[in-house]
Amino acid sequence: MEKIILYVDDAGHAREFLERMAAAQADAGVRHWVLVACAPRMTHRISKWVSHSARENWRSKWFAKVQEQLLPVLQRQQGSQVTPILAKGPLAELTRRLKLEHGAAHVVDARRPKLGVDLEPVAPDLAPPGQSGWALPGAVIGMGALLMLANEMSD
């Protein structure tokens, strides 16, 4: 049985990713999926007004929704198993712990890439998805567009 550690932060993006992955591998066989859900971070401003128990309650509800959307896709192959985990702490450390617990497993990072945000690597040898090596903050992009518009209007 092939073991795969799958990191997700958005169920819709992960479904599309899994469909592309299934199309590329026609004969997949039975798999044991370790579904690691990475809940979105709350900003510092929000966390000042929300209690710890309310944050944990929100994270557990978010985790339940992700499982509800992804478990049917992951269990599509007869006999496949899914072990859902809600990520807490550094992802590279979690990956190391999961590899020790589950043995040799492939690590797949299906998190949605975000412009201007460097995603935390899930393993030292695995680059986060969509990382081009540099990112532009939105203000820089907006300023560039404004300068181009001003240049066009002055001609």
NULOTOR-283467 format. One record per atom (N, C-alpha, C, O, CB): x, y, z; atom name. Coordinates in steps of 0.02 Angstrom, whole numbers, always signed. Each point is the difference from the previous one (the first is absolute). Glycine has a CB too. Example, Ala and Ser with C-alpha at 12.3 -4.5 7.8 and 13.67 -1.06 7.14 Angstrom:
NULOTOR-283467
(pt (+660, -284, +390), 'N')
(pt (-45, +59, +0), 'CA')
(pt (+45, +60, +0), 'C')
(pt (+52, -1, +33), 'O')
(pt (-147, -58, +29), 'CB')
(pt (+77, +112, -98), 'N')
(pt (+42, +59, +3), 'CA')
(pt (-39, +55, +37), 'C')
(pt (+25, +55, +8), 'O')
(pt (+34, -87, -116), 'CB')
***
This chain:
NULOTOR-283467
(pt (+42, -59, +0), 'N')
(pt (-42, +59, +0), 'CA')
(pt (+45, +62, +0), 'C')
(pt (+43, +8, +43), 'O')
(pt (-136, -70, +18), 'CB')
(pt (+82, +105, -109), 'N')
(pt (+38, +62, -6), 'CA')
(pt (-25, +51, +51), 'C')
(pt (-60, +10, +8), 'O')
(pt (+80, -32, -131), 'CB')
(pt (+27, +53, +159), 'N')
(pt (-18, +50, +50), 'CA')
(pt (+18, +69, -25), 'C')
(pt (+56, +11, -24), 'O')
(pt (-39, -95, +117), 'CB')
(pt (-64, +131, -88), 'N')
(pt (+10, +68, -24), 'CA')
(pt (-20, +49, +55), 'C')
(pt (-56, -4, +26), 'O')
(pt (+36, -32, -146), 'CB')
(pt (+64, +81, +137), 'N')
(pt (-15, +54, +47), 'CA')
(pt (-20, +60, -43), 'C')
(pt (+41, +26, -38), 'O')
(pt (+41, -69, +128), 'CB')
(pt (-144, +64, -84), 'N')
(pt (-29, +53, -42), 'CA')
(pt (-14, +62, +41), 'C')
(pt (-41, -2, +47), 'O')
(pt (-9, -84, -124), 'CB')
(pt (+83, +142, +61), 'N')
(pt (-11, +63, +35), 'CA')
(pt (-49, +42, -41), 'C')
(pt (+10, +11, -59), 'O')
(pt (+106, -15, +110), 'CB')
(pt (-170, +28, -17), 'N')
(pt (-50, +43, -33), 'CA')
(pt (-16, +59, +44), 'C')
(pt (+4, -4, +62), 'O')
(pt (-53, -96, -123), 'CB')
(pt (+29, +156, +29), 'N')
(pt (-24, +58, +37), 'CA')
(pt (-65, +27, -30), 'C')
(pt (-31, +45, +28), 'O')
(pt (+148, -18, +4), 'CB')
(pt (-137, -56, -89), 'N')
(pt (-61, +21, -34), 'CA')
(pt (-29, -61, -34), 'C')
(pt (+32, -30, -43), 'O')
(pt (+10, +149, +26), 'CB')
(pt (-103, -138, +35), 'N')
(pt (-29, -63, -25), 'CA')
(pt (-12, +3, -75), 'C')
(pt (+13, -50, -35), 'O')
(pt (-67, +33, +146), 'CB')
(pt (+30, +73, -138), 'N')
(pt (-13, +6, -71), 'CA')
(pt (+64, -8, -41), 'C')
(pt (+1, -36, -50), 'O')
(pt (-97, +110, +75), 'CB')
(pt (+148, -40, -4), 'N')
(pt (+64, -5, -35), 'CA')
(pt (+27, -71, +5), 'C')
(pt (+27, -27, -49), 'O')
(pt (-3, +149, +73), 'CB')
(pt (-30, -153, +34), 'N')
(pt (+24, -68, +9), 'CA')
(pt (-38, -50, -44), 'C')
(pt (+30, -47, -26), 'O')
(pt (+3, +77, +144), 'CB')
(pt (-98, -21, -126), 'N')
(pt (-39, -44, -43), 'CA')
(pt (+25, +3, -72), 'C')
(pt (+10, -51, -33), 'O')
(pt (-110, +66, +107), 'CB')
(pt (+112, +47, -99), 'N')
(pt (+26, +8, -68), 'CA')
(pt (+69, -32, -6), 'C')
(pt (+15, -33, -49), 'O')
(pt (-80, +140, +36), 'CB')
(pt (+107, -97, +63), 'N')
(pt (+67, -29, +1), 'CA')
(pt (-4, -76, -3), 'C')
(pt (+37, -32, -38), 'O')
(pt (+5, +131, +104), 'CB')
(pt (-86, -129, -25), 'N')
(pt (-7, -72, +2), 'CA')
(pt (-27, -28, -66), 'C')
(pt (+19, -55, -20), 'O')
(pt (-38, +62, +144), 'CB')
(pt (-26, +30, -156), 'N')
(pt (-26, -23, -65), 'CA')
(pt (+54, +0, -53), 'C')
(pt (+4, -46, -41), 'O')
(pt (-117, +91, +72), 'CB')
(pt (+156, +7, -31), 'N')
(pt (+57, +1, -47), 'CA')
(pt (+48, -57, +16), 'C')
(pt (+27, -31, -46), 'O')
(pt (-39, +157, +34), 'CB')
(pt (+23, -139, +76), 'N')
(pt (+45, -53, +21), 'CA')
(pt (-27, -68, -21), 'C')
(pt (+38, -43, -22), 'O')
(pt (+0, +113, +119), 'CB')
(pt (-104, -80, -90), 'N')
(pt (-32, -64, -19), 'CA')
(pt (+3, -10, -76), 'C')
(pt (+10, -56, -24), 'O')
(pt (-86, +63, +124), 'CB')
(pt (+69, +48, -138), 'N')
(pt (+3, -5, -73), 'CA')
(pt (+70, -19, -23), 'C')
(pt (+8, -37, -49), 'O')
(pt (-100, +122, +39), 'CB')
(pt (+143, -61, +46), 'N')
(pt (+69, -15, -18), 'CA')
(pt (+19, -72, +17), 'C')
(pt (+42, -31, -33), 'O')
(pt (-13, +151, +51), 'CB')
(pt (-60, -147, +35), 'N')
(pt (+15, -69, +21), 'CA')
(pt (-64, -42, -8), 'C')
(pt (-40, -4, +46), 'O')
(pt (+129, +45, +36), 'CB')
(pt (-96, -71, -140), 'N')
(pt (-62, -37, -15), 'CA')
(pt (-9, -60, +47), 'C')
(pt (-56, -10, +25), 'O')
(pt (+67, +46, -144), 'CB')
(pt (+40, -76, +131), 'N')
(pt (-6, -59, +43), 'CA')
(pt (+33, +15, +67), 'C')
(pt (+59, -12, +10), 'O')
(pt (-59, -65, -111), 'CB')
(pt (-41, +104, +148), 'N')
(pt (+28, +24, +63), 'CA')
(pt (+6, -56, +52), 'C')
(pt (+50, -2, +36), 'O')
(pt (-99, +113, -61), 'CB')
(pt (+1, -155, +29), 'N')
(pt (+2, -51, +52), 'CA')
(pt (-27, +26, +65), 'C')
(pt (-25, +56, +4), 'O')
(pt (+123, -108, -60), 'CB')
(pt (-93, +11, +108), 'N')
(pt (-26, +17, +66), 'CA')
(pt (+51, +44, +35), 'C')
(pt (+60, -13, -1), 'O')
(pt (-127, -94, +8), 'CB')
(pt (+42, +160, +25), 'N')
(pt (+44, +48, +34), 'CA')
(pt (-23, +13, +71), 'C')
(pt (-59, -6, +17), 'O')
(pt (+86, +59, -126), 'CB')
(pt (+21, -35, +150), 'N')
(pt (-15, +24, +68), 'CA')
(pt (+19, +74, +0), 'C')
(pt (+59, +18, -4), 'O')
(pt (-38, -132, +60), 'CB')
(pt (-72, +157, -53), 'N')
(pt (+10, +72, -1), 'CA')
(pt (+5, +26, +72), 'C')
(pt (-41, -17, +42), 'O')
(pt (-21, +27, -152), 'CB')
(pt (+112, +30, +123), 'N')
(pt (+4, +37, +63), 'CA')
(pt (-16, +72, -19), 'C')
(pt (+43, +37, -25), 'O')
(pt (+46, -116, +80), 'CB')
(pt (-151, +99, -43), 'N')
(pt (-25, +65, -19), 'CA')
(pt (+17, +50, +55), 'C')
(pt (-27, -2, +55), 'O')
(pt (-67, -49, -122), 'CB')
(pt (+141, +97, +51), 'N')
(pt (+21, +51, +49), 'CA')
(pt (-30, +66, -22), 'C')
(pt (+19, +29, -51), 'O')
(pt (+90, -90, +77), 'CB')
(pt (-157, +85, +14), 'N')
(pt (-34, +62, -15), 'CA')
(pt (+34, +58, +36), 'C')
(pt (+8, -1, +61), 'O')
(pt (-117, -61, -77), 'CB')
(pt (+128, +113, -22), 'N')
(pt (+34, +60, +27), 'CA')
(pt (-51, +56, +1), 'C')
(pt (-12, +32, -52), 'O')
(pt (+127, -69, +8), 'CB')
(pt (-144, +50, +102), 'N')
(pt (-51, +52, +6), 'CA')
(pt (+30, +69, -14), 'C')
(pt (+57, +12, +18), 'O')
(pt (-120, -83, +66), 'CB')
(pt (+24, +116, -115), 'N')
(pt (+25, +67, -12), 'CA')
(pt (+17, +35, +66), 'C')
(pt (-34, -10, +50), 'O')
(pt (-34, +17, -156), 'CB')
(pt (+120, +34, +104), 'N')
(pt (+20, +37, +60), 'CA')
(pt (-46, +59, +10), 'C')
(pt (-23, +32, -47), 'O')
(pt (+142, -68, +32), 'CB')
(pt (-133, +50, +78), 'N')
(pt (-37, +61, +17), 'CA')
(pt (+50, +56, +9), 'C')
(pt (+55, -10, +27), 'O')
(pt (-150, -57, +28), 'CB')
(pt (+75, +126, -76), 'N')
(pt (+45, +57, +7), 'CA')
(pt (+7, +19, +74), 'C')
(pt (-41, -20, +41), 'O')
(pt (+9, +61, -156), 'CB')
(pt (+83, -3, +129), 'N')
(pt (+11, +23, +69), 'CA')
(pt (-59, +41, +25), 'C')
(pt (-18, -4, +58), 'O')
(pt (+143, +4, -79), 'CB')
(pt (-154, +40, -23), 'N')
(pt (-55, +43, +20), 'CA')
(pt (-61, -41, +20), 'C')
(pt (-34, +16, +49), 'O')
(pt (+76, +73, -126), 'CB')
(pt (-56, -141, +40), 'N')
(pt (-58, -43, +16), 'CA')
(pt (+13, -38, +65), 'C')
(pt (-44, -6, +42), 'O')
(pt (+16, -5, -164), 'CB')
(pt (+89, -14, +129), 'N')
(pt (+15, -42, +58), 'CA')
(pt (-4, +40, +66), 'C')
(pt (-8, -30, +53), 'O')
(pt (+81, -41, -126), 'CB')
(pt (-67, +137, +69), 'N')
(pt (-7, +40, +61), 'CA')
(pt (-72, -1, +26), 'C')
(pt (-11, +7, +60), 'O')
(pt (+104, +66, -100), 'CB')
(pt (-142, -82, -5), 'N')
(pt (-70, +4, +20), 'CA')
(pt (-34, -67, +7), 'C')
(pt (-57, -4, +24), 'O')
(pt (+54, +112, -82), 'CB')
(pt (+37, -161, +39), 'N')
(pt (-30, -67, +2), 'CA')
(pt (+38, -43, +51), 'C')
(pt (+61, -1, +1), 'O')
(pt (-97, +10, -124), 'CB')
(pt (-2, -43, +165), 'N')
(pt (+31, -41, +51), 'CA')
(pt (+33, -62, -31), 'C')
(pt (-15, -19, -56), 'O')
(pt (-69, +60, +141), 'CB')
(pt (+128, -72, -47), 'N')
(pt (+35, -60, -23), 'CA')
(pt (-51, -56, -15), 'C')
(pt (+7, -35, -50), 'O')
(pt (+95, +68, +118), 'CB')
(pt (-151, -42, -24), 'N')
(pt (-49, -53, -11), 'CA')
(pt (-42, +13, -63), 'C')
(pt (-17, -47, -35), 'O')
(pt (+13, +27, +159), 'CB')
(pt (-12, +83, -138), 'N')
(pt (-38, +17, -60), 'CA')
(pt (+42, -14, -63), 'C')
(pt (-26, -24, -50), 'O')
(pt (-38, +112, +114), 'CB')
(pt (+129, -73, -61), 'N')
(pt (+45, -15, -56), 'CA')
(pt (+4, -75, -12), 'C')
(pt (-4, -22, -57), 'O')
(pt (+70, +126, +81), 'CB')
(pt (-58, -143, +29), 'N')
(pt (+4, -73, -7), 'CA')
(pt (-66, -28, -26), 'C')
(pt (+0, -48, -39), 'O')
(pt (+84, +44, +132), 'CB')
(pt (-140, +32, -71), 'N')
(pt (-65, -22, -24), 'CA')
(pt (-6, +14, -75), 'C')
(pt (-25, -42, -38), 'O')
(pt (-26, +64, +151), 'CB')
(pt (+73, +37, -135), 'N')
(pt (-2, +18, -71), 'CA')
(pt (+44, -48, -40), 'C')
(pt (-19, -23, -54), 'O')
(pt (-3, +144, +83), 'CB')
(pt (+83, -135, -3), 'N')
(pt (+46, -46, -35), 'CA')
(pt (-30, -70, -7), 'C')
(pt (+7, -31, -52), 'O')
(pt (+90, +96, +97), 'CB')
(pt (-131, -89, +7), 'N')
(pt (-30, -67, -4), 'CA')
(pt (-58, -1, -50), 'C')
(pt (-10, -50, -35), 'O')
(pt (+44, +28, +154), 'CB')
(pt (-74, +76, -122), 'N')
(pt (-54, +3, -50), 'CA')
(pt (+29, +3, -70), 'C')
(pt (-26, -33, -46), 'O')
(pt (-48, +92, +129), 'CB')
(pt (+127, -20, -92), 'N')
(pt (+32, +4, -66), 'CA')
(pt (+27, -68, -20), 'C')
(pt (-7, -21, -58), 'O')
(pt (+37, +142, +79), 'CB')
(pt (+0, -156, +26), 'N')
(pt (+28, -67, -12), 'CA')
(pt (-55, -49, -20), 'C')
(pt (+10, -41, -45), 'O')
(pt (+82, +65, +127), 'CB')
(pt (-149, -20, -50), 'N')
(pt (-56, -45, -16), 'CA')
(pt (-25, +13, -71), 'C')
(pt (-17, -47, -36), 'O')
(pt (-16, +44, +157), 'CB')
(pt (+31, +67, -143), 'N')
(pt (-22, +16, -68), 'CA')
(pt (+49, -26, -52), 'C')
(pt (-20, -26, -52), 'O')
(pt (-37, +128, +96), 'CB')
(pt (+122, -96, -29), 'N')
(pt (+51, -25, -47), 'CA')
(pt (-7, -75, -6), 'C')
(pt (+4, -27, -56), 'O')
(pt (+74, +122, +86), 'CB')
(pt (-86, -130, +25), 'N')
(pt (-8, -73, -2), 'CA')
(pt (-62, -19, -40), 'C')
(pt (+2, -47, -40), 'O')
(pt (+56, +37, +151), 'CB')
(pt (-113, +45, -99), 'N')
(pt (-63, -14, -35), 'CA')
(pt (+9, +5, -76), 'C')
(pt (-30, -39, -37), 'O')
(pt (-34, +81, +137), 'CB')
(pt (+104, +6, -122), 'N')
(pt (+9, +10, -72), 'CA')
(pt (+52, -46, -30), 'C')
(pt (-6, -18, -59), 'O')
(pt (-27, +136, +76), 'CB')
(pt (+84, -138, +21), 'N')
(pt (+55, -38, -29), 'CA')
(pt (-3, -76, +11), 'C')
(pt (+26, -38, -40), 'O')
(pt (+41, +138, +56), 'CB')
(pt (-99, -122, +38), 'N')
(pt (-2, -72, +13), 'CA')
(pt (-31, -41, -57), 'C')
(pt (+27, -53, -16), 'O')
(pt (-35, +81, +137), 'CB')
(pt (-48, -5, -152), 'N')
(pt (-26, -40, -56), 'CA')
(pt (+49, -6, -58), 'C')
(pt (+3, -51, -34), 'O')
(pt (-116, +88, +67), 'CB')
(pt (+152, +16, -46), 'N')
(pt (+49, -2, -54), 'CA')
(pt (+57, -48, +16), 'C')
(pt (+21, -39, -42), 'O')
(pt (-50, +157, +11), 'CB')
(pt (+53, -115, +93), 'N')
(pt (+56, -43, +20), 'CA')
(pt (-20, -73, +8), 'C')
(pt (+41, -44, -10), 'O')
(pt (+8, +142, +67), 'CB')
(pt (-112, -111, -40), 'N')
(pt (-23, -69, +9), 'CA')
(pt (-32, -28, -62), 'C')
(pt (-33, -53, +2), 'O')
(pt (+16, +77, +118), 'CB')
(pt (+25, +10, -176), 'N')
(pt (-30, -22, -63), 'CA')
(pt (+24, -70, -20), 'C')
(pt (-39, -41, -23), 'O')
(pt (+30, +160, -13), 'CB')
(pt (+74, -132, +46), 'N')
(pt (+29, -65, -15), 'CA')
(pt (-21, -49, +56), 'C')
(pt (+11, +14, +59), 'O')
(pt (+88, +40, -121), 'CB')
(pt (-127, -110, +43), 'N')
(pt (-23, -50, +49), 'CA')
(pt (+58, -22, +44), 'C')
(pt (+53, -19, -25), 'O')
(pt (-142, -19, -56), 'CB')
(pt (+80, +39, +147), 'N')
(pt (+50, -22, +48), 'CA')
(pt (+48, +54, +23), 'C')
(pt (+41, -13, +44), 'O')
(pt (-50, -96, -98), 'CB')
(pt (+3, +169, +26), 'N')
(pt (+45, +54, +21), 'CA')
(pt (-18, +23, +71), 'C')
(pt (-59, +1, +19), 'O')
(pt (+73, +35, -139), 'CB')
(pt (+37, -17, +158), 'N')
(pt (-11, +24, +68), 'CA')
(pt (+21, +73, +4), 'C')
(pt (+43, +23, -38), 'O')
(pt (-23, -138, +86), 'CB')
(pt (-53, +152, -2), 'N')
(pt (+17, +70, +11), 'CA')
(pt (+9, +11, +75), 'C')
(pt (-43, -18, +40), 'O')
(pt (-20, +54, -145), 'CB')
(pt (+119, -5, +123), 'N')
(pt (+12, +20, +69), 'CA')
(pt (+4, +76, +1), 'C')
(pt (+51, +29, -20), 'O')
(pt (+12, -137, +47), 'CB')
(pt (-117, +142, -3), 'N')
(pt (+1, +74, +0), 'CA')
(pt (+37, +27, +61), 'C')
(pt (-8, -25, +56), 'O')
(pt (-101, +25, -119), 'CB')
(pt (+148, +53, +52), 'N')
(pt (+37, +33, +53), 'CA')
(pt (-5, +75, -10), 'C')
(pt (+6, +25, -56), 'O')
(pt (+75, -123, +67), 'CB')
(pt (-93, +135, +44), 'N')
(pt (+0, +73, -2), 'CA')
(pt (+70, +23, +20), 'C')
(pt (+23, -14, +55), 'O')
(pt (-148, +21, -28), 'CB')
(pt (+158, +29, -72), 'N')
(pt (+70, +21, +11), 'CA')
(pt (+4, +52, +55), 'C')
(pt (-39, +48, +2), 'O')
(pt (+66, -73, -121), 'CB')
(pt (+22, +16, +162), 'N')
(pt (+17, +48, +52), 'CA')
(pt (+75, +2, +5), 'C')
(pt (+32, -53, +2), 'O')
(pt (-140, +33, +63), 'CB')
(pt (+138, +78, -64), 'N')
(pt (+72, +6, +6), 'CA')
(pt (+34, -1, -68), 'C')
(pt (-33, +3, -52), 'O')
(pt (+26, -57, +163), 'CB')
(pt (+73, +50, -111), 'N')
(pt (+39, +1, -62), 'CA')
(pt (-15, -62, -43), 'C')
(pt (-1, -56, +24), 'O')
(pt (+91, +121, +35), 'CB')
(pt (-101, -53, -124), 'N')
(pt (-19, -55, -45), 'CA')
(pt (+57, -48, -14), 'C')
(pt (-12, -60, -7), 'O')
(pt (-71, +137, -45), 'CB')
(pt (+145, -52, +49), 'N')
(pt (+56, -45, -13), 'CA')
(pt (+8, -50, +57), 'C')
(pt (+15, -58, -11), 'O')
(pt (+43, +149, -55), 'CB')
(pt (-68, -68, +128), 'N')
(pt (+4, -45, +58), 'CA')
(pt (-58, -51, -2), 'C')
(pt (+11, -58, +15), 'O')
(pt (+44, +150, +53), 'CB')
(pt (-114, -70, -87), 'N')
(pt (-58, -45, -6), 'CA')
(pt (+14, -53, -53), 'C')
(pt (-16, -58, +10), 'O')
(pt (-62, +150, +26), 'CB')
(pt (+107, -72, -92), 'N')
(pt (+16, -47, -54), 'CA')
(pt (+49, -53, +26), 'C')
(pt (-8, -59, -13), 'O')
(pt (-12, +148, -74), 'CB')
(pt (+71, -66, +122), 'N')
(pt (+50, -47, +27), 'CA')
(pt (-32, -50, +47), 'C')
(pt (+14, -60, -2), 'O')
(pt (+74, +149, -8), 'CB')
(pt (-133, -64, +54), 'N')
(pt (-35, -44, +48), 'CA')
(pt (-45, -50, -37), 'C')
(pt (-3, -58, +19), 'O')
(pt (+7, +150, +67), 'CB')
(pt (-40, -68, -137), 'N')
(pt (-45, -44, -37), 'CA')
(pt (+38, -53, -39), 'C')
(pt (-23, -57, -5), 'O')
(pt (-59, +151, -4), 'CB')
(pt (+140, -76, -19), 'N')
(pt (+41, -50, -35), 'CA')
(pt (+26, -53, +47), 'C')
(pt (+4, -59, -18), 'O')
(pt (+28, +146, -65), 'CB')
(pt (-15, -67, +145), 'N')
(pt (+22, -50, +49), 'CA')
(pt (-58, -46, +20), 'C')
(pt (+9, -60, +8), 'O')
(pt (+77, +141, +34), 'CB')
(pt (-145, -52, -36), 'N')
(pt (-59, -38, +21), 'CA')
(pt (-27, -46, -55), 'C')
(pt (-19, -57, +14), 'O')
(pt (-9, +151, +63), 'CB')
(pt (+27, -70, -139), 'N')
(pt (-30, -38, -55), 'CA')
(pt (+50, -33, -46), 'C')
(pt (-19, -32, -49), 'O')
(pt (-75, +111, +55), 'CB')
(pt (+158, -72, +8), 'N')
(pt (+51, -29, -43), 'CA')
(pt (+11, +41, -62), 'C')
(pt (-16, +60, -2), 'O')
(pt (-15, -172, +44), 'CB')
(pt (+58, +80, -93), 'N')
(pt (+15, +36, -63), 'CA')
(pt (-65, +23, -32), 'C')
(pt (-43, -41, -17), 'O')
(pt (+148, -27, +0), 'CB')
(pt (-112, +132, +10), 'N')
(pt (-61, +28, -30), 'CA')
(pt (+19, +57, -46), 'C')
(pt (+48, +37, +12), 'O')
(pt (-116, -70, +89), 'CB')
(pt (+29, +40, -154), 'N')
(pt (+9, +58, -45), 'CA')
(pt (-32, +60, +32), 'C')
(pt (-53, -5, +32), 'O')
(pt (+54, -69, -135), 'CB')
(pt (+30, +132, +96), 'N')
(pt (-28, +62, +26), 'CA')
(pt (-24, +41, -59), 'C')
(pt (+38, +15, -46), 'O')
(pt (+38, -16, +148), 'CB')
(pt (-141, +20, -101), 'N')
(pt (-29, +40, -53), 'CA')
(pt (-27, +64, +30), 'C')
(pt (-40, -1, +47), 'O')
(pt (+10, -103, -115), 'CB')
(pt (+51, +161, +41), 'N')
(pt (-21, +65, +24), 'CA')
(pt (-52, +28, -48), 'C')
(pt (+17, +24, -54), 'O')
(pt (+95, -3, +109), 'CB')
(pt (-176, -25, -35), 'N')
(pt (-55, +23, -42), 'CA')
(pt (-30, +65, +28), 'C')
(pt (-59, +15, -11), 'O')
(pt (+35, -133, -22), 'CB')
(pt (+65, +157, +68), 'N')
(pt (-25, +64, +26), 'CA')
(pt (-4, +50, -57), 'C')
(pt (+38, -2, -48), 'O')
(pt (+12, -22, +161), 'CB')
(pt (-98, +70, -107), 'N')
(pt (-10, +52, -51), 'CA')
(pt (+56, +51, +5), 'C')
(pt (+12, +29, +53), 'O')
(pt (-137, -46, -50), 'CB')
(pt (+161, +30, -59), 'N')
(pt (+51, +52, +1), 'CA')
(pt (-32, +68, +6), 'C')
(pt (-53, +13, -28), 'O')
(pt (+130, -85, -41), 'CB')
(pt (-45, +117, +106), 'N')
(pt (-27, +67, +11), 'CA')
(pt (+51, +51, -23), 'C')
(pt (+58, -5, +17), 'O')
(pt (-128, -35, +80), 'CB')
(pt (+48, +91, -135), 'N')
(pt (+44, +52, -24), 'CA')
(pt (+24, +43, +58), 'C')
(pt (-40, +24, +39), 'O')
(pt (-20, -24, -150), 'CB')
(pt (+124, +9, +116), 'N')
(pt (+29, +42, +51), 'CA')
(pt (+8, -33, +68), 'C')
(pt (+21, +32, +48), 'O')
(pt (-71, +61, -107), 'CB')
(pt (+33, -158, +64), 'N')
(pt (+7, -36, +63), 'CA')
(pt (+44, -61, -12), 'C')
(pt (-14, -41, -43), 'O')
(pt (-101, +80, +83), 'CB')
(pt (+167, -44, -1), 'N')
(pt (+44, -59, -3), 'CA')
(pt (-29, -55, +44), 'C')
(pt (-4, +8, +61), 'O')
(pt (+105, +64, -84), 'CB')
(pt (-122, -128, -7), 'N')
(pt (-27, -55, +39), 'CA')
(pt (+57, -36, +36), 'C')
(pt (+55, -7, -27), 'O')
(pt (-151, -6, -55), 'CB')
(pt (+81, -10, +141), 'N')
(pt (+48, -38, +40), 'CA')
(pt (+14, -66, -35), 'C')
(pt (-48, -35, -18), 'O')
(pt (+9, +90, +125), 'CB')
(pt (+102, -75, -116), 'N')
(pt (+14, -65, -31), 'CA')
(pt (-23, -57, +45), 'C')
(pt (+6, +4, +61), 'O')
(pt (+92, +46, -122), 'CB')
(pt (-124, -103, +31), 'N')
(pt (-24, -57, +39), 'CA')
(pt (+55, -50, +12), 'C')
(pt (-4, -41, +46), 'O')
(pt (-109, +57, -94), 'CB')
(pt (+166, -13, +9), 'N')
(pt (+59, -44, +8), 'CA')
(pt (+60, +37, -27), 'C')
(pt (-6, +42, -44), 'O')
(pt (-64, -148, +34), 'CB')
(pt (+130, +91, +37), 'N')
(pt (+59, +36, -23), 'CA')
(pt (+15, -9, -75), 'C')
(pt (+28, +44, -32), 'O')
(pt (+17, -58, +146), 'CB')
(pt (-64, -44, -141), 'N')
(pt (+15, -14, -70), 'CA')
(pt (-58, +15, -48), 'C')
(pt (+4, -16, -59), 'O')
(pt (+74, -71, +99), 'CB')
(pt (-133, +116, -15), 'N')
(pt (-59, +12, -41), 'CA')
(pt (-16, +75, +0), 'C')
(pt (-14, +28, +53), 'O')
(pt (-30, -143, -27), 'CB')
(pt (+45, +146, -85), 'N')
(pt (-15, +71, -5), 'CA')
(pt (-76, +11, +4), 'C')
(pt (-38, -41, -27), 'O')
(pt (+142, +60, -44), 'CB')
(pt (-127, +34, +104), 'N')
(pt (-71, +14, +3), 'CA')
(pt (-28, +14, -70), 'C')
(pt (+37, +22, -44), 'O')
(pt (-23, +24, +160), 'CB')
(pt (-79, -59, -128), 'N')
(pt (-28, +8, -66), 'CA')
(pt (-2, +73, -22), 'C')
(pt (-13, +45, +41), 'O')
(pt (-56, -146, -21), 'CB')
(pt (+83, +113, -84), 'N')
(pt (-7, +66, -28), 'CA')
(pt (+53, +50, +21), 'C')
(pt (-9, +60, -12), 'O')
(pt (-109, -83, +7), 'CB')
(pt (+171, +0, +36), 'N')
(pt (+52, +47, +21), 'CA')
(pt (+47, +13, -59), 'C')
(pt (+29, -46, -28), 'O')
(pt (-36, +4, +148), 'CB')
(pt (+13, +105, -138), 'N')
(pt (+43, +18, -55), 'CA')
(pt (+67, +26, +24), 'C')
(pt (+42, +18, -41), 'O')
(pt (-142, +9, -27), 'CB')
(pt (+110, -25, +133), 'N')
(pt (+62, +25, +27), 'CA')
(pt (-4, +73, +21), 'C')
(pt (+42, +23, +38), 'O')
(pt (+17, -103, -110), 'CB')
(pt (-110, +116, +50), 'N')
(pt (-10, +69, +21), 'CA')
(pt (-74, +15, -3), 'C')
(pt (-38, -33, -35), 'O')
(pt (+152, +67, -6), 'CB')
(pt (-135, +15, +78), 'N')
(pt (-70, +19, +3), 'CA')
(pt (-5, +76, +4), 'C')
(pt (+41, +32, +33), 'O')
(pt (-73, -142, +23), 'CB')
(pt (-17, +138, -89), 'N')
(pt (-11, +72, +2), 'CA')
(pt (-58, +16, +46), 'C')
(pt (-54, -30, -7), 'O')
(pt (+99, +42, -110), 'CB')
(pt (-36, +34, +162), 'N')
(pt (-56, +22, +41), 'CA')
(pt (-51, +37, -44), 'C')
(pt (+18, +28, -52), 'O')
(pt (+56, -19, +153), 'CB')
(pt (-136, -11, -81), 'N')
(pt (-54, +32, -38), 'CA')
(pt (+12, +74, -11), 'C')
(pt (-19, +27, -52), 'O')
(pt (-58, -111, +98), 'CB')
(pt (+107, +118, +2), 'N')
(pt (+12, +72, -7), 'CA')
(pt (+48, +15, -57), 'C')
(pt (-8, +49, -36), 'O')
(pt (-13, -35, +159), 'CB')
(pt (+72, -56, -131), 'N')
(pt (+48, +10, -55), 'CA')
(pt (-34, -10, -67), 'C')
(pt (+12, +39, -46), 'O')
(pt (+82, -77, +121), 'CB')
(pt (-135, -13, -81), 'N')
(pt (-36, -13, -62), 'CA')
(pt (-47, +58, -15), 'C')
(pt (-4, +23, -57), 'O')
(pt (+12, -147, +76), 'CB')
(pt (-45, +147, +32), 'N')
(pt (-46, +57, -9), 'CA')
(pt (+36, +63, -21), 'C')
(pt (-24, +37, -42), 'O')
(pt (-50, -88, +127), 'CB')
(pt (+132, +64, -55), 'N')
(pt (+39, +60, -17), 'CA')
(pt (+24, -5, -72), 'C')
(pt (+0, +50, -36), 'O')
(pt (+35, -36, +156), 'CB')
(pt (-13, -72, -141), 'N')
(pt (+22, -10, -69), 'CA')
(pt (-57, +12, -49), 'C')
(pt (+10, +32, -52), 'O')
(pt (+74, -114, +91), 'CB')
(pt (-143, +57, -23), 'N')
(pt (-58, +11, -44), 'CA')
(pt (-18, +74, -3), 'C')
(pt (-18, +26, -53), 'O')
(pt (-24, -141, +81), 'CB')
(pt (+46, +150, +29), 'N')
(pt (-15, +71, +3), 'CA')
(pt (+50, +40, -42), 'C')
(pt (-20, +46, -36), 'O')
(pt (-30, -61, +150), 'CB')
(pt (+113, -2, -110), 'N')
(pt (+51, +35, -40), 'CA')
(pt (-10, -12, -75), 'C')
(pt (+8, +45, -40), 'O')
(pt (+72, -56, +136), 'CB')
(pt (-98, -50, -115), 'N')
(pt (-14, -14, -70), 'CA')
(pt (-60, +39, -25), 'C')
(pt (+1, +25, -56), 'O')
(pt (+48, -139, +70), 'CB')
(pt (-101, +119, +28), 'N')
(pt (-60, +37, -19), 'CA')
(pt (+17, +74, -7), 'C')
(pt (-23, +33, -47), 'O')
(pt (-49, -117, +107), 'CB')
(pt (+111, +112, -14), 'N')
(pt (+20, +70, -3), 'CA')
(pt (+41, +13, -62), 'C')
(pt (-7, +53, -32), 'O')
(pt (+5, -46, +157), 'CB')
(pt (+46, -53, -144), 'N')
(pt (+41, +6, -59), 'CA')
(pt (-44, +1, -63), 'C')
(pt (+13, +39, -46), 'O')
(pt (+82, -96, +105), 'CB')
(pt (-145, +14, -61), 'N')
(pt (-45, -4, -58), 'CA')
(pt (-42, +64, -7), 'C')
(pt (-12, +23, -55), 'O')
(pt (+8, -147, +68), 'CB')
(pt (-16, +152, +43), 'N')
(pt (-43, +60, -2), 'CA')
(pt (+41, +62, -20), 'C')
(pt (-29, +47, -28), 'O')
(pt (-45, -98, +116), 'CB')
(pt (+139, +52, -74), 'N')
(pt (+40, +59, -16), 'CA')
(pt (+18, +2, -74), 'C')
(pt (+20, +53, -25), 'O')
(pt (+25, -55, +142), 'CB')
(pt (-51, -54, -152), 'N')
(pt (+18, +0, -72), 'CA')
(pt (-52, +30, -43), 'C')
(pt (+7, +3, -61), 'O')
(pt (+58, -103, +80), 'CB')
***
